[in-house]
């Protein structure tokens, strides 16, 4: 890697705060297994022009406004130990939660939907993300099962794995809320202590617990995944509601339950949640 | 938990696709340790009105358009086993990556900044997020050190922990890209196999590797965290570049290096990356 190329900084006119010109990017072309990578220079014609950004709500941020990571600014960062991680420093960027929320015209939060398997958590999550999207709000669904396809695929269903599954989803949801997004986490999360630990991770009011208070009989009669049948026949052990407890929230922000045995529609439940978000100011920056 | 309340669905006028009315939310007021939770009903006055949403770019999404999780729609979901997770189903929501990208007028991707400690990864990440924000684009920085304060605080610095640290950040970055966000991951990530594993997680073109090709002498002379000094004196073991190898990328999309020994400014490097994003179509939906 002897020959390198970099676009000289003079390409960017001094004092120009937002602008694009010509630039170059170097890539490495692999010549296959065991081969020597060769270098190519590829010019990129930046087709951006100021009028491309009409209607976008960018805002000027002072250079190094809040940034503590510029090596020219400070010689020593404060290091700390967190858990098993030693000698790590917290970097703060000039663009923070507040700036992202202004851009999105909404406030980041975590809507934590808890309840038995078959209580309609994923259905509510989807309906809520759909209703929010139609109003122009950015949300993202973290579904317990979906996250087990990726981040949490190393975890099983024994007690400590379930706790770790919930902890990680809580931490990821916190990052999404910090990004300014309305994060909808949908997972059984049967134990109070695990949910409360997630609540404790973030500013109190940004954790909105939604309890799907649907009786076991209704959930079992749905059995969308056929899991209750497997649990009743003993083919699955430790199934919430059958041979493992579900601890209902004591202080959930929103409780959704059937009236006279009839479950409300997903859309009406979603609007219930949206009313709450609106009331609490999450639908504006 | 005998008495429950739910806002009847008739509050939402039939056929009204986007609308708000009055709603109620039930919360639980805890009476302290060991106490009995009492129920209170709190009316929420939805102050939303149609004109609140002028200028927002919401779009109509068909109900149950793509949703496969409605229990009234399908009786059985397809279950699978992934890693240690058994009997999990993938839920697809009607609002997907494509819809979120339209809302944000950008495409989600992962900008993976790799390089030695002190090479300026975090500085570039901050400058890039600042430049993007000023143009009205939503980005989010996943800083290796910052994530070790939360999601990865259970991990240390031994080989398998470093791998797991990178795998988790890759998985989280993938979720952010899926959310439509320009996710900027900034971490040493010294081993090629770990970075390539992250690349393999997502659609190829959405993983943009940025190699900070700054010579060790420059990084060590900065030593913003004082870690090189500790590593040289043997107080830290396995430090990248000193007694642990750094494997440079063979196929990085962008390579940033000094010219004639002078490092480019963070802003000029950020604009280099933005030119690439523009060229590849990430700055439009």
Interface residues (C-beta under 8 A of the other chain):
Chain A: X1 X4 X5 X6 X7 X8 X9 X11 X12 X17 X18 X20 X22 X23 X25 X26 X27 X28 X29 X30 X37 X44 X45 X46 X47 X48 X52 X53 X56 X57 X58 X59 X60 X61 X63 X65 X67 X69 X70 X71 X74 X75 X76 X77 X79 X82 X83 X84 X85 X86 X87 X88 X89 X90 X91 X93 X94 X95 X99 X100 X103 X104 X105 X118 X120 X122 X123 X125 X126 X127 X129 X130 X131 X133 X134 X135 X136 X137 X138 X139 X140 X141 X142 X143 X145 X146 X148 X149 X150 X151 X152 X153 X154 X155 X156 X157 X161 X168 X171 X172 X174 X175 X176 X178 X179 X180 X181 X201 X213 X222 X224 X225 X226 X227 X230 X236 X248 X249 X250 X251 X252 X253 X254 X255 X256 X257 X258 X259 X264 X265 X266 X267 X268 X271 X272 X274 X275 X276 X278 X279 X283
Chain B: X1 X4 X5 X6 X7 X8 X9 X11 X12 X17 X18 X20 X22 X23 X25 X26 X27 X28 X29 X30 X37 X44 X45 X46 X47 X48 X52 X53 X56 X57 X58 X59 X60 X61 X63 X65 X67 X69 X70 X71 X74 X75 X76 X77 X79 X82 X83 X84 X85 X86 X87 X88 X89 X90 X91 X93 X94 X95 X99 X100 X103 X104 X105 X118 X120 X122 X123 X125 X126 X127 X129 X130 X131 X133 X134 X135 X136 X137 X138 X139 X140 X141 X142 X143 X145 X146 X148 X149 X150 X151 X152 X153 X154 X155 X156 X157 X161 X168 X171 X172 X174 X175 X176 X178 X179 X180 X181 X201 X213 X222 X224 X225 X226 X227 X230 X236 X248 X249 X250 X251 X252 X253 X254 X255 X256 X257 X258 X259 X264 X265 X266 X267 X268 X271 X272 X274 X275 X276 X278 X279 X283
